[in-house]
Structures are given as C-alpha cells and as structure tokens.
Amino acid sequence: QVQLVESGGGLVQAGGSLRLSCAGSGRTFNLYYMGWFRQAPGKEREFVGLISWSGGSPEYADSVKGRFTISRDNAKNTVSLQLNSLKPEDTAVYYCAAEQSYGSIRYDPGGVEYWGKGALVTVSS
C-alpha cells in the first residue's frame, strides 16, 4: 500500500518557477516508478514525466521537456517536480502517481495503482 500527498502548488506568473513535492508512505516506495500527470480544466489527464525506482532514466512529455525536472529521494520517500519557464498552458492540477509497471505509468494512466489527490498550479499571463 502506498499513499501519496502532493504539496507546493500555487499561483505564479508566466516565466516563473514552482516546485511540487510528493510524499509517499509505505515501505515499498522504492520499488515503484513515480510519475507526474496533470489535468487542465475540460481536458483529459495527461502524462508529464516519470522516474524509475532507482532515480535514473527520467522521461518527459514533449510539452515540458527542457523546462521540468523530476527527482526522487527514496530515503525520504519523496519525489519532486521542478517546473521552470512556466507558461499559462501549464495551468492544471498536477497529480503524483506510483506504479510498478512502466507500461502502465507511461502509456495507460487508467492502470496506475496509486494516485495523490493533486496540487493546483495556476500560471498567469
């Protein structure tokens, strides 16, 4: 069982930065791929990025590549998302996710086992 709680959302001007954190509980946290997804109003939830259990091989959606960075600290059961050069179109609720299957967390969000409740990021123009 893994429980996830996001923090760090807020309002920021375009071009600014935010850092989201996700605190996980459970002794097996380090066995999971960790991902970030987002859902804008009226749109479907979309993949933002993921990081492997070891902290290596991060992957990003093309829309955020070069601007967002994922990191994790298994000793602290946390995963973070650094959001730089924010744009108004980055406005969304950002969700942390944990899943043991790479295929699910990368291509099939409906199959992801654990989700946080989300953190709202609003980017003003």
Summary of the structure (lengths in Angstrom):
residues: 125
radius of gyration: 13.3
end to end distance: 40.1
largest distance: 41.8
contacts: 385
relative contact order: 0.30
helix: 12%
strand: 48%
